[in-house]
Amino acid sequence: MMIYVKSILAGLLTLIVVPVGLLVIVVVGMVIYALVHPTSVEGSIGWDPISLVRMNPMFWSVPVFIFFTGFIWEYRRLAKWH
Protein backbone atom coordinates (compact mmCIF):
# COMPACT_ATOMS: atom_id res chain seq x y z
CA MET A 1 0.00 0.00 0.00
CA MET A 2 2.80 2.39 0.86
CA ILE A 3 4.37 1.82 -2.56
CA TYR A 4 1.24 3.26 -4.18
CA VAL A 5 1.16 6.31 -1.89
CA LYS A 6 4.82 7.07 -2.53
CA SER A 7 4.34 6.56 -6.26
CA ILE A 8 1.34 8.91 -6.32
CA LEU A 9 3.37 11.55 -4.46
CA ALA A 10 6.22 11.10 -6.94
CA GLY A 11 3.75 11.51 -9.81
CA LEU A 12 2.38 14.72 -8.29
CA LEU A 13 5.89 16.03 -7.70
CA THR A 14 6.75 15.26 -11.31
CA LEU A 15 3.60 17.10 -12.36
CA ILE A 16 4.95 20.21 -10.61
CA VAL A 17 8.67 19.96 -11.46
CA VAL A 18 8.41 19.22 -15.20
CA PRO A 19 6.25 22.24 -16.16
CA VAL A 20 8.36 24.58 -14.01
CA GLY A 21 11.54 23.23 -15.62
CA LEU A 22 10.07 23.59 -19.11
CA LEU A 23 8.95 27.13 -18.32
CA VAL A 24 12.46 28.06 -17.18
CA ILE A 25 13.95 26.57 -20.35
CA VAL A 26 11.46 28.45 -22.56
CA VAL A 27 12.04 31.79 -20.79
CA VAL A 28 15.83 31.42 -20.96
CA GLY A 29 15.56 30.45 -24.63
CA MET A 30 13.38 33.47 -25.39
CA VAL A 31 15.80 35.82 -23.63
CA ILE A 32 18.79 34.36 -25.48
CA TYR A 33 16.91 34.54 -28.78
CA ALA A 34 15.94 38.17 -28.10
CA LEU A 35 19.56 39.06 -27.38
CA VAL A 36 20.89 37.32 -30.48
CA HIS A 37 18.14 38.55 -32.84
CA PRO A 38 17.04 42.02 -31.74
CA THR A 39 13.91 43.40 -33.40
CA SER A 40 13.92 46.72 -35.19
CA VAL A 41 10.14 47.18 -35.00
CA GLU A 42 8.53 48.21 -31.75
CA GLY A 43 5.30 46.61 -30.69
CA SER A 44 3.85 43.79 -28.72
CA ILE A 45 2.27 40.45 -29.43
CA GLY A 46 -0.86 39.42 -27.57
CA TRP A 47 -1.13 35.95 -26.08
CA ASP A 48 -4.19 34.31 -24.57
CA PRO A 49 -3.26 31.34 -22.35
CA ILE A 50 -6.93 30.39 -21.91
CA SER A 51 -7.11 29.63 -25.62
CA LEU A 52 -4.62 26.80 -25.06
CA VAL A 53 -7.08 25.01 -22.80
CA ARG A 54 -9.96 25.41 -25.24
CA MET A 55 -7.82 24.64 -28.26
CA ASN A 56 -7.41 20.89 -28.15
CA PRO A 57 -8.69 18.03 -25.98
CA MET A 58 -5.23 16.47 -26.30
CA PHE A 59 -3.97 19.33 -24.09
CA TRP A 60 -5.14 17.40 -21.03
CA SER A 61 -3.31 14.24 -22.03
CA VAL A 62 0.08 15.91 -21.41
CA PRO A 63 -0.39 16.35 -17.61
CA VAL A 64 -1.78 12.82 -17.36
CA PHE A 65 1.27 11.49 -19.22
CA ILE A 66 3.65 13.46 -16.96
CA PHE A 67 1.91 12.17 -13.83
CA PHE A 68 1.97 8.55 -14.94
CA THR A 69 5.61 8.82 -15.97
CA GLY A 70 6.56 9.88 -12.44
CA PHE A 71 4.21 7.31 -10.91
CA ILE A 72 5.58 4.39 -12.94
CA TRP A 73 9.19 5.50 -12.39
CA GLU A 74 8.78 5.50 -8.62
CA TYR A 75 6.64 2.36 -8.55
CA ARG A 76 9.21 0.35 -10.49
CA ARG A 77 12.01 1.71 -8.32
CA LEU A 78 10.24 0.79 -5.09
CA ALA A 79 9.01 -2.58 -6.37
CA LYS A 80 12.59 -3.78 -6.75
CA TRP A 81 13.10 -3.54 -2.99
CA HIS A 82 9.99 -5.56 -2.03
N, C-alpha and C positions, 0 to 999 in steps of 0.2 A: 504494500500500500504506500509506503514511504517513497518508493521509487517513482510512483506516479505523481506524487505531490512535488517532489524535487524536479521531475521532468516538466511539469506544468509551470513551475516557477522559472525554470531555465528557458522555456518557450516564451513566457511573458517578458523576461529580461532581454531575450533576443529581439522581441518585438519592439522594445524601446531602444536598444543599442544600435541596431542596424539602420533604422531611419535617421537617427541622429548622426551616425557616421556618414551616411550617404549625403545628408544635408551639408555637413562640414566639407566633404569632398566637392560637392557642387559649388558651394560658396567660394572656396579657395580657387577652384577652376575658373569661375566667373571673374574673380579679381585678377587672376593671372592673365586671362584672356583680355580683360579690359586694359591692363597695363601694356600688353604686347601689341594689341590692335586698338589704339585710341580712335574714337569716333570724331569726325569733324562737324557733324550735325548735332545741334542741341535738341533735346526733346526727351520724352519718356514713352515707355511702352506699358500699357495697362495689362494686368494679369488678374484673372479671377480664379482663385483656388477652388471655389465651390463648383465651378464648371468641371473640374476633374472628377468630382464625386458623381455628378450627373452624367458624365460623358460615356462611361462604359461599365457594364456590370462586371467585367473582368478586373476592374480596379480593386474590388474587394477580395479577389483571389490572391493578391500579392501579400497582404498581411496574414492571411491564413497559411500561405506557403512558408512565410518567415517563421510563424509560430511553430508549425509542425517540424520545420528544420531544426529549431532549437530543442523542441521536445524529443525528437527521435535521437538527436545527438546525445543528449543527456541520458535518455533511457538506455541506449546501447552501452554507454560508458558505465552506468551503474549496474546494468545487468551482468556485466562481466565479473563483478565482485560477488554476486549472489549465486 
